[in-house]
Amino acid sequence: MNCRCNIVVYLLVGLLVPCHEVGSNQDKLLPPNSWRGLIPLRSSRSDVEELLGKSRASHGFTYVYEMEKETVDVLYSAGPCKVSGVERWNVAADIVVRMDVRPRVKIPIQALHLDKTRYPRLEEAHPENWARYMNDEDGVMVETISNGKDEEVYTITYWPRSADKVFRCG
């Protein structure tokens, strides 16, 4: 399969779909920072709720969606240039700013087929068994926990891509 595997792994109903064909309609329509069709700075709360249902909890502008195979925290905009979390974006209220997806199933980092040149491994100083793979251009970060020889995905975060920074306020 000829694939562009930046982080084109999707957690769909608990299944890993390793990558999509370059040149497919999906490849042309969805940026790397999309998850299940939801895109930071483009998707709305109604888009999220249509896909995930109502949130079960919230804190500030972050809403928590409990799914069978993952937990998803979605940070929404408070409105144009208003503080949402710690950032301000020039988008309407209730637009997705960031999504943190925490799988409830074990996913080895190798299953994501990350391009190591685009997603370098950065070890955390504390806790020492944590690492992250981040690409600001794509707007994706994968955080992992190592348990002995195994490195498992803890969270995949989707945020605005570097090309979207024009929407950032001040």
Secondary structure, DSSP 4 states (H G I P E B T S, - for coil): --B--SS--EEETTEEE---BTTSHHHHHS-TT-BTTB-TTT-BHHHHHHHH-S-SEEETTEEEEE-SSEEEEEEEP-STT-EETTEEBSS-TTBEEEEEEEESS--BGGGG---TTTS-EEE-SSSTTEEEEEETTTTEEEEEEEETTEEEEEEEEE---GGGGGGB--
